[in-house]
């Protein structure tokens, strides 16, 4: 079972906040604080990330199955999904997992993969050990692209690194989680739209992963906000506002 934090009344409208590869749900803390009251907010750590247990399968479909298991069958939800979390949101929006996604906003979701990128995603990286928390925190911020967006003492960093019994530090994320290649993004978007979900694509003006023209091929109303790949950390109030439409 995934680790997940939940707030708000059980009968309130549900908001899912889905983080990106290598991070954890604490990346959404700023957005959570900026959301209006009266919502039920569900923030999981994906399997193999943060505080959730490791698994043997880290496909997008498996992540979607894990998230759906947190909800009551038939639940109606709105989703903010960052990067990989956006792709998981698209799969959930297909209607294949027993929930109804009314609105999905993706933040910095990559729209396509080259053969070289796909091959790289299938190769787990070796675990790197660090003698100090400071070194591990620096590595976490570097690989997640949050060096300028989060401080080493932030909760997202605290939950993104772990210490072993010998006092060494490493990233909490299972190296196998990079094996996340799945259906092509255009197919996921088509399936989500066919189910009736409202899809909105957003990225930062300085996001190296995706650009406005790429997104507008699928969402004519796609938009950019000032910032980089981690808009939800950099400008949480602006991202929280996207959920209302």
N, C-alpha and C positions, 0 to 999 in steps of 0.2 A: 504494500500500500504506500502511495506517495505521502511524503510529508507535505502538509498544506496548512496555511494559515487562513482563517476565515473570520470575517467580522460582519456585523449587521444582523437584522432579524431573519429568521428562516423563511418567512413568507414574503420577503422583499425581492424586488427585481435583482437578478443575479448578474454579476460582472466577473468574468474570468480574466486574470492577468497572467500571460504566458511569457516566460523569459526566453532568452536566446541560448545558443550553444555555449557551454562552458561556464555559465553564470549560475544564478539561483534567484529565488523569488524576492529576496531582499532588494534586488535592483529596482523594484516597483515601489519602494517605501515612499518616495516623494510623490508619486502619482496617487497612491492610496490616501495620503494626507490631503491631496487636492480634490479628491472626488467628493461630490455632494453627499450629505447624510441620507439615510433611508435606503441604502443599497446593501445587498449581501455580496460582499467581495470575497472571492476565492482565489488564493495565490499559492499554487503548488511549486515545489522544486521537482523538475523532471527527474525520472529515474537516472541514477548515476551522477546526479548533480547535487551540490549543497548537502542538505540533510536527508535526502531520500536514499533508500537502499539501492545497491547496484543490481543490475539484471544482466541477462545474456543477450538480449535483443534491444537495440536502441533505434529501431526504425521509426519513421514518423508515425506510422500506423500504430505501433506499440505505444508511443507516447500519447497518442490520441485516445487509445483504449484506457490507459491509466487515468487520464484526466476525466474522461466520461464516467469512470467508476466513482468519482468523488461526488457526482450529482444524482439527483433523483431522476429515474427514467421519465422522459417527456418534458424535462426542464427547458425553459426558454431563457437564453442567455445572450449577453453582449460580451464581446471579446476584444481586448487589446493584446496583440501578439507582436513581440519584438523578434525580428530576424527569424531564426528557426521556429520560435513560438508562433510567428505569423503563419508559417507553413502548417504547423500542427492545428492552428485555428481553422485553416482552410479545410483540412481533412474533417474536423469536427463539424464544419458548416455543410458538409456534403449530405448530412442527414442519415448517414450510415451508422451512427453511434448512439441513437436513441435520444438525442437532445436536439432542440431547435435553436440554431444560431440566428438571431434577428439582425445583428449588425457585427461585422468584424472589421476592425481597423488594424492594418499591419504597419509596423514601424521598421523601416530599413530591411525589408525582406528581399533577398536576392531573387531576381526574376529568371535567371538561367545560369547554367553551369557549362563550362568548357569540358572537353574530355580530360584535360590535364587536371582541372579542379576536381572533377568527379573521382578520378583515380587517387588523388591526394586525400580525399575525404574517406577513402577506404583503408587508409594506412594509419593505425593508431600510433601515437607518439610515445616514446619511452617515458616512464615516470622520472621526473627530475626532483632531486632532494635538495633541501636548503638547510643551512646551519642555523638560520635565524628567521623569525617571523617576518622581519622587515624585508628580507630577500624574497621570501615566498609571496608576500603581499605585492611587492614590486612586480614580480612575474605574473601574478594573477591580473593585475591592472593592465599590464602590457598585452597579454594574450587576449583579453576581453575588450581591448580598445578603450578602456576607461581611465587611462592614466591622467587625463585632464578633467575627467568628469567626477571622479570619486576620490576620497582621501583614504590612505591606508588603514585608518581606524574605523572606516564605515562598516556597517553590518554586512553589506554585500561581500566585502572582503573577508570579514570574520567567518562567514559561512562558506567562503570559497577556498579556504585553506585549512589543513588539518595537521596536527602534530602527532607523531608516533611515540611509542613507548621509550624510544632511545633519544627523544628530544629533537629529532629532525622534523622538518616541515616539507609538505608537498601540497599541490593543488588538490582540492576535494574531488574534483570532477574525474570520473573514470576515463582513462585514455580511450577506451573502446567507444565512447559516445560519439566520436567523430564518424563512426560508421552509420551515418544518418542519411545516406543517399536513398532517394525514394522517387515517387512519381515526379514528372516535370511540373514546374509551377503552373504553366498554362492549363494543363489538364486539371490540376487542383482547383484553379480559379473557375474553370468551366463547370466542374461538378458542384462547387459551392453556389454559383449563380443559378444553376439548374434547380437547386433546392429552394430557391427564393431568398437566400441570405443577401443582405445588403453588404457589399464589399467596398472598402475604401482603402487606397494605398497611399502611404505617406513615407517620406524619407527626409533626411537632413540635407541642407544645401552642400555640405562638405562630406557626405557619406561616400566612401570609396566602393561600397558594395553594390549600389544601385543608383540610377539617375531618373530624372523626371520623365524623359522621353520613353524609357523602358516601361515605366509604370503606366503611362498614359496609353500604351498599346492595349492595356487591359481595363484601365479605369480612366476615362476621359477627364474625370474630376480629380485625378491624383494630385497631390499637393506636396510642397516642400516647406519645411520650417527651418529657420536658422539653426545650424548646428551640424553635428557629425552623425555617426552611426548609432549612438546611444542617446537619442533624443529624450527618452523617458527618464534618463538620469540627469541630463543637461537642462532640460526645460520641462519638468514634470507637470506644471500647471497647464501649459499649452497642450501637452499630450492628453491629460485628463479631460480637457475640453473637447477633444475629438470624439469622445464616446457618445456625446449627445447628438451629434450630427447637425 
